[in-house]
């Protein structure tokens, strides 16, 4: 029997609005007030760090705050790479690349502040048993390739590209 059609992402830009991710509890690693950012909720957590939905209290906008998990004795070269990659990402301008607003350290915790993009990850739409319509899959791949070409032309390589990291 044929499965019912699944709704794939629209052909709008990859970073376009959709449904917000489910809420998760705020972690103990970042206080509710983190510098100029008011933490709203934990959006996701992985081996490399956490991402929070936060309010930028100076600019009065919602942002995604990425807080990497560095050990207390993180090497200077690791921190240098973190800041170098944040600076390179901040220089990118493309409709399908999430903009970086800020990078820094607050009370010993490093962070990157990015635009908050509501949506669901591409992994939610990938199902080998029910593939996407060819035209929709091709549209997503073309927009992704265009964004990657822009990043690569400026020497930026995404080191963790996977469907879970594409909104």
N, C-alpha and C positions, 0 to 999 in steps of 0.2 A: 504494500500500500504506500502511496505517496504521502510524505509528511506535509503538513501545512507550511505555506511560505513563511519564512522568518523575516522580520523587518531588519534590514541592514541599515548602517549609517547612511544618512543622506549624502548627496554629492556636494554638500557645503564644505568649507575648509575643514581639515582634520581637527582643528581646535575649536570648532563651532559648538554652540550650546547643545546639550542634551539633558538627560536626567542626572542629578547629582549622585555621586557615589554614596553608598550607605554609610551612616555615621559610625564612628568607632569611639571608644572612650579615650580621653586625653591621657597621655602617658605621663609618668612621674618624671621623665627626663627633662622636660621643659616646663617652667612655671607658667601659670595662667597669664601673667604679664611678662613679656620677654622683650625688654627694651621698649621700643615704640610700638610693638606688636602685641595685640590682645589675642591670645589663643582661643579659638572657638571650638575646634574639635580636631582629633587625630583623623587624618584621611587614610593613611596607610603606613605600614612599618615593615621593614625588611632587614636583611643582614647588614646592609650598608648604612641605614639610618631611618629616620621618620619624616613624614610629610604632614604638616598641619594646615588646616584652614585657619587663617588669622585675619584680624582687622588691623590695617595700618592706621594707627590713631592720628597720625599727622596728615595723611592724605585722604583719610576716610574712605578706604576701599578695601575690599577683600583681596587677600593674596594667599599664595601657597608658600609656606615656609618650610624649606628642606633643611633638616638638621642631621648631618652625618654623624655616625658613631665613630669617633676617634678616641683612642685610648688616651689616658692622661699624659702618657709619654710619647705621643705621636711624633714621628720624626719630622724635622724641618722640611725635608724633601717632600713628604706627603702633604703637609700644609701648603707648601709652595705650589704643588701640582693642583690642589683643590682651588686655590685662588687664581691660578693661571687658567684653569678650565672655566671657572666662573666668568672671568674677564673675556675669554674668547666667546662664550655663549652670549654674554651681554652685548657683544658687537654684532650679533646676527640680527638681521631684519628680514623677516619673511612672514607672510600671513599664516603659514602652517608650522611655525616654530614659536614656542612659548617664550615670551620676552622675560629677561632677567632684569629686575629692578634694583637689587641691592645685594651685597655680600659683606660679611663681617664676622665679628666675634662679640658676644655678650656674656660676661661672667664666665669666660673660659669655654663657652660653647660656640662653635662656628656655625654659620648658616648661610643659605642662599634664599633670597626672597624673589619669587617669580609671580607672574600673572596667575590668578586662579582661573582655571578653565573648567567649567562644569561639563560633565560628560561621563561616558563609560569607556573603559578601555577596549581596544580592538579585540582583545582576547574574548570578550563577551559575545562577539559576533562570529568567531571562528569555530566551525564545527565540521570536521571531515566527513561526517555522515550526511550533512545537509549543506553543501557548498553554496556560497553566495552566487547570485546571478553574475554572469561574466562581466556585464557592463559596470555593475556597481563595484565589483572587486577590482576591475581595471582602473576605475576612477580613484579608488583609495590608493592603489599602488602608484599611480601617476603623481598624485599629490604628495605622497611620501617621498618618491624619488626626486621630485622637484625641490622639496625641502632639504633632503640630504645633499643634493647637488650644490645648493646654496651654502650649506655648512662646509662641505668638502672644499669648495672653491676658496674658502677663507681658512682652510687648514684645521677645521674642527671635525673631529671624529667622535660620533656617539658610541661610547664603549658598552652600552647596555641596551641596544635596540632589540625590542621584542614586542609582541602584541600587547603585553601588559603595560608597556610604557608609551603606548600610542593612544591618545584620546581622540 
